[in-house]
Amino acid sequence: MNIELGPHERLDDLVLDGMKVIQRDDQFCFSLDTVLLAHFGAVPHGPALDLGTGTAAIPLILTARGAKR
């Protein structure tokens, strides 16, 4: 898949099933630490609430890993 990026955009890998996210380099971006944290923790089996994770990378990864809600 060929993705055309706009000005100040970059394509970052979530290191899971080829998932990638477009981020702007002139705004807050998640880093490798965020991706590692989301891969390290247990996947919640019940409802989970995203409060203040910023870029939503953690909920995206947890959902891909099997979190249901």
N, C-alpha and C positions, 0 to 999 in steps of 0.2 A: 504494500500500500504506500503510495507516494503522497505525503502530506505537505501542503504548501504553508509555510509559516509566515506570519506577518511580522512587521517591525517589532522588535523587542520581545519576540516569542521564541521559546525553545521547547524541545520535546524531551521530556524526562521519563525514564523507565521506572515502573513500580516493582520490577523484579518478580512478576507473577503472571504467568500465562501470556506474556507479551503485552500486558497492559501498559499503556503510556498515557501521559497527561501533558497537555500544552500549558506552559506557564509563561508569564511575562517576566522578563529579567529586570524590569524596572519597578517591580512590586514584590511583596513578601512571597517567597517560594519555599516549599518544603525541601528538605535536604535528605541525604542518605540516612542520617540519624532517624528521621521520621519513618522511612521505609523499614529500616532494621527493627525499630521498636514495634511496628505493626506486625512484623513477621515473628517476633520473639514471643509475644504474649499469647495467652490462651484465647481461643475464639469463644465469645460469650454465647451460651445456648439460649438464654432468655433475652428479653428486650434490652437494648443498650441505648444510651443517650450520648450524643456527641455535643460536648460543651467546650468550646474554645480550642478546638484543634486547628483552627485557622484555615487551612487549604482543603480540608476534608480528605486528605490522602489516607489517613488511618481508617476512617469508616469505609472508604472504597476498598482497601486491601482486606479488612476484616470481612466485608460482605463477600468478596471473591473467595475468601478462605472458608466460608460457610456460615457466617453470622446471618441469622434470619431476619431480625428486626432491629 
